[in-house]
Amino acid sequence: MNGYSRIAGFPGAGGPLEIEVYSVSQVTDFVARLLQADTRLADVWVSGEISNFTHHSSGHMYLTLKDNASRLRAVMFQGANRGLRFRPESGMRVFAHGYVGVYRSGGEYQLYVDFMEPAGLGALFLAFQQLKAKLEAQGLFDPALKRSLPRFPKCIAVATSPTGAAIRDIITVARRRWPAVHIVVIPALVQGDGAPASIVAAIERANAASGTEGIVDIDALIVGRGGGSAEELWAFNDETVARAIRSSRIPVVSAVGHETDFTIADFAADVRAATPSAAAELVVPDMGVYLRQLDTLQTRLARSVRRLLDQRKQRMDELGRWLTQRIQVKLRTSRDRVQRLSGVLSALDPEAVLGRGYAICRGPDGSILKDSQDVQTGDAVRVKLGRGAIGCEVREREVVEG
């Protein structure tokens, strides 16, 4: 231990002696580390009779385990005791699992319990733990082996008692959620000495029947039963059942008992359901959910189409206005050009000058006269005026030389 104090003590032969003094906390911490280092105390089973049991308002359970020779304080916190399938009482004999540690504030060692079972079921529980450890070590529960369930199963099979409440619950829930699903019931014993072999046979029968004539491919297999005592559920803690589940080509859903019941079949299956009804909910989709999603998608689609059409209409209006403006601009440009060309043509029209007092004179042959030498005295000529024309006779002419 570190952090102690040295003080002078009683004198000895060689002078005053120094002694090591530790605080209470240091001693307690040292003891706590010793207990933590002991692997046996880190994973320990303790049998004893409960006394001084208190279920505190915080949810934690405080008790003492005793036998004829000694007592051991224990605590089971709320998170651990929530899954208990029985109500502990003073005077009850139990098997408790947990680790031994030190409660530093009280300076006391105690058992921190994470699991507790009545002593009457101890043998069954130990057998369960041994088989679970064996199969887990062999990789039978490896998460990598787990298969996902199909999203939209066409056919499911149920291996259970045909007269129990479990099959009625499964069929009721499945039909309500997805009426089109086909359900194949494979009868099996679910308790008693012959139950394990019957369950194995039912699993093998489902795999053999899947895809044969008259039966479509089975998409999922529910194996289970309703609630009961540990002895009544024991068939699902059988090794042959676990291996048959793992060997199934069809994904298996284990649905045994109630939410607090755990069996070897739960660990071997691809999916564990808390109850048979919950198994149906896991395997079969809810048509109502998809119908609501479809309605939502239809609404979104209609809204998107309407928004797109509105945008297209607005774009068409914009294009229409743009096209009209372009046409108008083009027309104005063309009109202005026509007017300019018309002005040019009018300016170039030889007859346009007639309105200003000029005239066009044509000779006897109708050709326009440009030179006085083109006619002789006495020739008849025709003069076109700004309005109308006159016939004339050449009386004289003036010739310009050069």
Stockholm file with secondary structure:
# STOCKHOLM 1.0

chainA/1-402         MNGYSRIAGFPGAGGPLEIEVYSVSQVTDFVARLLQADTRLADVWVSGEISNFTHHSSGHMYLTLKDNASRLRAVMFQGANRGLRFRPESGMRVFAHGYVGVYRSGGEYQLYVDFMEPAGLGALFLAFQQLKAKLEAQGLFDPALKRSLPRFPKCIAVATSPTGAAIRDIITVARRRWPAVHIVVIPALVQGDGAPASIVAAIERANAASGTEGIVDIDALIVGRGGGSAEELWAFNDETVARAIRSSRIPVVSAVGHETDFTIADFAADVRAATPSAAAELVVPDMGVYLRQLDTLQTRLARSVRRLLDQRKQRMDELGRWLTQRIQVKLRTSRDRVQRLSGVLSALDPEAVLGRGYAICRGPDGSILKDSQDVQTGDAVRVKLGRGAIGCEVREREVVEG
#=GR chainA/1-402 SS CCSCEEEEEEEETTEEEEEEECCHHHHHHHHHHHHHHCHHHHSEEEEEEEEEEEECTTSCEEEEEECSSCEEEEEECHHHHTTCSSCCCTTCEEEEEEEEEEETTTTEEEEEEEEEEEGGGHHHHHHHHHHHHHHHHTTTTCGGGCCCCCSSCSEEEEEECTTSHHHHHHHHHHHHHCTTCEEEEEECCCSSTTHHHHHHHHHHHHHHHTTSTTSCCCCEEEEEECCCCTTTTGGGGCHHHHHHHHHCSSCEEEEESSTTCCCHHHHHSSEEESSHHHHHHHHSCCHHHHHHHHHHHHHHHHHHHHHHHHHHHHHHHHHHHHHHHHHHHHHHHHHHHHHHHHHHHHHHCGGGGGGGTCCEEECTTSCBCCSGGGSCTTCEEEEECSSSEEEEECCCCCCCCC
#=GC SS_cons         CCSCEEEEEEEETTEEEEEEECCHHHHHHHHHHHHHHCHHHHSEEEEEEEEEEEECTTSCEEEEEECSSCEEEEEECHHHHTTCSSCCCTTCEEEEEEEEEEETTTTEEEEEEEEEEEGGGHHHHHHHHHHHHHHHHTTTTCGGGCCCCCSSCSEEEEEECTTSHHHHHHHHHHHHHCTTCEEEEEECCCSSTTHHHHHHHHHHHHHHHTTSTTSCCCCEEEEEECCCCTTTTGGGGCHHHHHHHHHCSSCEEEEESSTTCCCHHHHHSSEEESSHHHHHHHHSCCHHHHHHHHHHHHHHHHHHHHHHHHHHHHHHHHHHHHHHHHHHHHHHHHHHHHHHHHHHHHHHCGGGGGGGTCCEEECTTSCBCCSGGGSCTTCEEEEECSSSEEEEECCCCCCCCC
//
